[in-house]
Amino acid sequence: MRFFSDNAAAVSQPVLDALANANSVDTAYDDDALSQRLDAAFSELFESDVTALWVSTGTAANALALAALCPPHGSIICHREAHIQNDECGAPEFYTHGAKLLLGEGEGAKLAPAEIERLAASIRDDVHQMQIGALSITQASEYGMVYQPDEVRALADICHAKGWSLHMDGARFANAVAHLDCAPADISWRVGVDMLSFGCVKNGGMSAEAMILFGDAREKAAEIRYRRKRGGHLLSKGRYLAAQLMAMLTDDLWLANARAANAGAKLIADAAPDRLVYPAEANEVFITLSADEAASLRAAGFDFYDWGIGEARFVTSWDQREEDIRPLAAAIAAL
């Protein structure tokens, strides 16, 4: 009956098992055997040499990445609805020591090239204005919309032509890959992404996310390690974070979980096609819902977010079975 947030989902059993298996003496911080395996494991996943650094939260992953990509006197383009703007309590500004978020518009919380060019044109090339240093996009977006590979490439081309970096907040990256049925590389480094926050907590992890550095951005790894320590995110028992990430990668658990969550969202979307605010491409469903209708669903025991006036958000999780979701789909269809 819980459709409030995938953050509240259970932890996958393989992750719990990995934590138990890691519960032995090893080197502290990130010198342990499991942490040392992350680069190779993620390089295999992305079919390219990458640097993978663990952190405990998505906020830390986003903020530390952006701090390495943009100077304090710079600015970062993101969507007005972006998580880094609305849900991270100023962490990007804090960790960058003052970089400004430059807010754009776009249907479904996605940014398009024309909007990027408009925002770029609004900044004069002089010392009185904060010059753009990076673009951050969310995959899948805050409205559950997925950037296609060619859409990411178009944004990356603009970034790199202007000397900016492209960061991807991948809190639901797995759900996007599952929707597109593509290789992880196809919506990351192959289309120009420089740094990726690879989300796991929403997808069956407990307390571990990964920062993935591609190509030339790998040169920022040493700097980010210092920033991670200075920001209080270098855990002394880092092997427990590495263990979670390795468990998620083993046998593509990360992808299986995302497919399950997406399938749950489709059950809801199929029950209310005329109510959909946006296509359900990941594991979030946004529908029109009056106050009385919302009250009737809550009275029946369903838990969800009100989202704006006359809209509601339902989020499905990897651990919800079809029989857990069918009652909600039926209740919405019967409204």
C-alpha positions as CSV (number, residue, x, y, z in Angstrom):
1,M,0.0,0.0,0.0
2,R,3.1,2.2,0.0
3,F,3.7,4.3,-3.1
4,F,5.3,7.3,-1.4
5,S,8.9,6.9,-2.2
6,D,11.4,4.2,-3.4
7,N,13.7,5.5,-0.7
8,A,11.6,3.5,1.8
9,A,12.0,0.2,0.0
10,A,13.5,-2.8,1.5
11,V,17.2,-3.7,1.1
12,S,17.9,-6.5,-1.4
13,Q,18.9,-9.7,0.3
14,P,22.2,-10.0,-1.7
15,V,23.1,-6.6,-0.3
16,L,22.5,-7.7,3.2
17,D,24.4,-10.8,2.6
18,A,27.3,-8.8,1.3
19,L,27.4,-6.6,4.4
20,A,27.6,-9.7,6.6
21,N,30.4,-11.1,4.5
22,A,32.3,-7.8,4.7
23,N,32.1,-8.0,8.5
24,S,35.7,-8.9,9.1
25,V,39.0,-7.1,9.7
26,D,40.3,-5.2,6.6
27,T,42.1,-2.0,5.9
28,A,40.2,1.2,6.8
29,Y,38.7,3.9,4.6
30,D,38.9,2.9,0.9
31,D,42.1,0.9,0.9
32,D,40.2,-2.4,1.6
33,A,39.9,-5.2,-0.9
34,L,36.3,-4.5,-1.9
35,S,36.8,-0.7,-2.5
36,Q,39.9,-1.5,-4.6
37,R,37.7,-3.7,-6.9
38,L,35.2,-1.0,-7.7
39,D,37.1,0.6,-10.6
40,A,37.4,-2.7,-12.4
41,A,33.8,-3.7,-11.7
42,F,32.3,-0.5,-13.0
43,S,34.8,-0.4,-15.9
44,E,33.4,-3.7,-17.0
45,L,29.8,-2.5,-16.6
46,F,30.5,0.7,-18.6
47,E,32.8,-1.0,-21.2
48,S,35.4,1.7,-20.5
49,D,38.0,2.6,-18.0
50,V,36.3,4.6,-15.2
51,T,37.0,5.7,-11.7
52,A,34.4,4.7,-9.1
53,L,34.2,6.4,-5.7
54,W,31.7,5.4,-3.0
55,V,29.7,7.9,-0.9
56,S,26.8,7.3,1.4
57,T,24.1,9.5,-0.2
58,G,23.0,10.8,-3.6
59,T,23.3,14.4,-2.3
60,A,26.9,13.8,-1.5
61,A,27.5,12.2,-4.9
62,N,25.9,15.2,-6.7
63,A,27.4,17.9,-4.7
64,L,31.0,16.6,-4.6
65,A,30.9,16.0,-8.4
66,L,29.7,19.5,-9.1
67,A,32.2,20.9,-6.7
68,A,35.0,19.3,-8.8
69,L,33.4,20.5,-12.1
70,C,32.5,24.1,-11.3
71,P,34.5,26.8,-9.4
72,P,33.0,28.8,-6.6
73,H,32.6,31.8,-8.9
74,G,30.8,29.7,-11.6
75,S,27.3,28.6,-12.3
76,I,25.6,25.3,-13.0
77,I,22.7,24.9,-15.3
78,C,19.9,22.6,-14.1
79,H,16.2,22.2,-14.5
80,R,14.0,24.3,-12.2
81,E,12.5,21.0,-10.8
82,A,16.0,19.4,-10.4
83,H,16.7,17.5,-7.2
84,I,19.9,19.6,-6.7
85,Q,17.7,22.7,-6.7
86,N,14.7,21.6,-4.7
87,D,15.7,18.7,-2.5
88,E,19.3,19.0,-1.3
89,C,19.1,21.9,1.1
90,G,21.7,24.0,-0.8
91,A,24.3,21.2,-0.7
92,P,25.6,21.9,-4.2
93,E,26.1,25.6,-3.3
94,F,27.7,24.6,0.0
95,Y,30.1,22.1,-1.4
96,T,31.1,24.3,-4.4
97,H,31.6,27.1,-1.9
98,G,29.1,29.4,-3.7
99,A,28.5,28.3,-7.3
100,K,25.1,29.5,-8.5
101,L,22.4,27.2,-9.9
102,L,21.1,28.6,-13.2
103,L,17.5,27.3,-13.6
104,G,16.0,26.2,-16.9
105,E,12.6,25.1,-18.1
106,G,11.5,22.1,-20.0
107,E,8.6,19.7,-20.3
108,G,8.7,16.7,-18.0
109,A,11.6,18.3,-16.1
110,K,13.9,17.7,-19.1
111,L,16.2,20.3,-20.6
112,A,16.6,20.7,-24.4
113,P,19.4,22.4,-26.4
114,A,17.4,25.5,-27.2
115,E,16.9,26.2,-23.4
116,I,20.6,25.6,-22.8
117,E,21.5,28.1,-25.5
118,R,19.0,30.6,-24.1
119,L,20.5,30.4,-20.6
120,A,24.0,30.6,-22.0
121,A,23.1,33.8,-23.9
122,S,21.8,35.4,-20.7
123,I,25.3,35.4,-19.2
124,R,27.7,38.2,-20.2
125,D,31.3,37.3,-20.7
126,D,32.6,39.6,-18.0
127,V,33.8,39.5,-14.4
128,H,30.4,40.8,-13.0
129,Q,28.6,37.6,-13.8
130,M,29.1,34.0,-12.8
131,Q,30.3,32.1,-15.8
132,I,28.7,28.7,-16.6
133,G,31.0,25.7,-15.7
134,A,28.7,22.7,-15.9
135,L,25.3,21.3,-16.9
136,S,23.5,18.9,-14.6
137,I,20.7,16.7,-15.9
138,T,18.6,14.1,-14.0
139,Q,18.2,10.6,-15.5
140,A,15.3,9.7,-15.2
141,S,14.0,13.2,-14.6
142,E,12.0,14.4,-11.6
143,Y,8.8,13.6,-13.5
144,G,10.0,10.1,-14.5
145,M,10.9,11.1,-18.1
146,V,14.0,9.4,-19.7
147,Y,16.6,11.2,-21.8
148,Q,17.2,9.3,-25.0
149,P,20.8,8.8,-26.0
150,D,20.6,11.4,-28.8
151,E,19.1,13.9,-26.4
152,V,22.0,13.5,-24.0
153,R,24.5,13.8,-26.9
154,A,22.9,17.0,-28.1
155,L,23.3,18.5,-24.6
156,A,26.9,17.2,-24.2
157,D,27.9,18.7,-27.6
158,I,26.8,22.1,-26.4
159,C,28.6,21.7,-23.1
160,H,31.9,20.6,-24.6
161,A,31.8,23.2,-27.3
162,K,31.5,25.9,-24.6
163,G,34.1,24.3,-22.3
164,W,31.6,23.1,-19.7
165,S,31.3,19.6,-18.2
166,L,28.2,17.4,-18.2
167,H,27.1,15.9,-14.9
168,M,24.2,13.3,-14.7
169,D,22.3,12.8,-11.5
170,G,21.5,9.1,-11.9
171,A,19.5,8.5,-8.8
172,R,17.2,6.4,-11.1
173,F,19.8,5.7,-13.8
174,A,19.0,2.0,-13.5
175,N,15.4,2.7,-14.3
176,A,16.3,4.7,-17.4
177,V,18.6,1.9,-18.6
178,A,15.8,-0.6,-18.0
179,H,13.3,1.5,-19.9
180,L,15.6,2.0,-22.9
181,D,16.9,-1.6,-22.8
182,C,20.4,-0.2,-23.7
183,A,23.9,-0.6,-22.4
184,P,24.8,1.8,-19.5
185,A,27.5,3.3,-21.7
186,D,24.9,4.3,-24.3
187,I,23.4,7.0,-22.1
188,S,26.6,8.0,-20.3
189,W,30.2,8.3,-21.6
190,R,29.4,7.3,-25.2
191,V,27.1,10.3,-25.4
192,G,29.3,12.7,-23.6
193,V,28.6,12.5,-19.9
194,D,31.6,13.4,-17.8
195,M,30.5,12.4,-14.3
196,L,27.6,10.2,-13.2
197,S,26.0,9.8,-9.8
198,F,25.1,6.1,-10.0
199,G,22.1,5.6,-7.7
200,C,21.7,2.4,-5.6
201,V,19.8,3.3,-2.5
202,K,16.4,3.8,-4.3
203,N,17.1,0.5,-6.1
204,G,17.7,-2.1,-3.4
205,G,20.8,-0.7,-1.7
206,M,21.1,0.4,1.9
207,S,23.5,3.3,2.2
208,A,25.8,3.4,-0.8
209,E,26.0,5.4,-4.0
210,A,28.8,5.6,-6.6
211,M,30.4,8.6,-8.3
212,I,31.5,7.4,-11.8
213,L,34.2,9.5,-13.5
214,F,34.6,9.0,-17.3
215,G,37.4,10.0,-19.7
216,D,39.3,13.2,-18.8
217,A,37.1,13.7,-15.8
218,R,39.1,10.8,-14.1
219,E,41.8,13.4,-13.6
220,K,39.5,14.9,-11.0
221,A,39.6,11.7,-8.8
222,A,42.4,12.9,-6.5
223,E,40.7,16.2,-5.9
224,I,37.3,14.5,-5.2
225,R,39.0,12.2,-2.7
226,Y,40.2,15.3,-0.8
227,R,36.8,16.9,-1.1
228,R,35.1,13.7,0.1
229,K,37.3,13.6,3.2
230,R,36.9,17.3,3.9
231,G,33.2,17.1,3.5
232,G,32.9,14.3,6.1
233,H,32.1,11.5,3.6
234,L,35.2,9.3,3.9
235,L,33.8,6.5,6.0
236,S,36.3,4.7,8.1
237,K,34.7,1.3,7.3
238,G,34.3,2.0,3.6
239,R,34.3,-1.7,2.8
240,Y,30.6,-1.8,3.8
241,L,29.7,0.7,1.1
242,A,31.9,-1.1,-1.5
243,A,30.2,-4.4,-0.5
244,Q,26.8,-3.0,-1.3
245,L,27.9,-1.7,-4.7
246,M,29.6,-4.9,-5.6
247,A,26.5,-6.8,-4.6
248,M,24.3,-4.6,-6.8
249,L,26.6,-5.2,-9.8
250,T,26.8,-9.0,-9.3
251,D,24.5,-10.8,-11.7
252,D,23.0,-7.4,-12.7
253,L,20.9,-7.1,-9.6
254,W,20.8,-3.3,-10.2
255,L,19.1,-3.9,-13.5
256,A,16.7,-6.6,-12.4
257,N,15.5,-4.5,-9.5
258,A,15.0,-1.5,-11.8
259,R,13.0,-3.6,-14.3
260,A,10.7,-4.8,-11.5
261,A,10.1,-1.3,-10.3
262,N,9.4,-0.1,-13.8
263,A,7.0,-2.9,-14.4
264,G,5.1,-1.9,-11.3
265,A,4.7,1.7,-12.6
266,K,3.4,0.4,-15.9
267,L,0.6,-1.5,-14.1
268,I,-0.5,1.8,-12.5
269,A,-0.1,3.8,-15.7
270,D,-2.1,1.3,-17.7
271,A,-5.0,1.6,-15.3
272,A,-5.3,5.3,-15.7
273,P,-4.2,6.3,-19.3
274,D,-6.4,9.3,-19.5
275,R,-5.1,10.6,-16.2
276,L,-1.4,10.5,-17.0
277,V,0.4,13.9,-16.7
278,Y,3.6,12.5,-18.2
279,P,4.3,9.1,-19.8
280,A,5.4,6.6,-17.2
281,E,8.9,5.8,-18.5
282,A,10.6,4.8,-15.2
283,N,9.2,3.9,-11.8
284,E,7.2,7.2,-11.1
285,V,3.6,7.8,-12.2
286,F,2.0,11.2,-12.2
287,I,-1.7,11.4,-12.6
288,T,-4.5,14.0,-12.3
289,L,-6.4,13.4,-9.1
290,S,-9.0,15.6,-7.3
291,A,-8.8,16.3,-3.6
292,D,-11.8,14.0,-3.0
293,E,-10.3,11.2,-5.1
294,A,-7.0,11.5,-3.3
295,A,-8.9,11.3,0.0
296,S,-10.7,8.2,-1.1
297,L,-7.5,6.5,-2.1
298,R,-5.9,7.4,1.3
299,A,-9.0,6.1,3.1
300,A,-8.4,2.8,1.4
301,G,-4.9,2.7,2.8
302,F,-2.8,3.9,-0.2
303,D,0.2,6.1,0.6
304,F,1.4,8.7,-2.0
305,Y,2.5,12.2,-2.6
306,D,0.3,15.1,-3.6
307,W,2.2,16.8,-6.5
308,G,1.0,20.3,-7.3
309,I,-2.7,21.2,-7.6
310,G,-4.9,18.3,-8.8
311,E,-2.0,15.9,-9.3
312,A,-0.4,13.0,-7.4
313,R,2.8,11.0,-7.7
314,F,3.0,7.2,-7.2
315,V,6.4,5.6,-6.9
316,T,6.9,1.9,-7.3
317,S,9.8,0.0,-5.8
318,W,11.8,-3.1,-6.7
319,D,10.4,-5.1,-3.8
320,Q,6.7,-4.6,-4.6
321,R,5.0,-7.6,-6.2
322,E,2.3,-7.4,-8.8
323,E,-0.2,-8.5,-6.2
324,D,0.9,-5.5,-4.1
325,I,0.2,-3.1,-7.0
326,R,-2.9,-4.5,-8.6
327,P,-5.2,-3.1,-5.8
328,L,-4.0,0.4,-6.4
329,A,-4.4,0.1,-10.1
330,A,-7.9,-1.2,-9.6
331,A,-8.8,1.6,-7.2
332,I,-7.6,4.3,-9.6
333,A,-9.4,2.7,-12.5
334,A,-12.6,2.7,-10.5
335,L,-12.5,6.4,-9.6
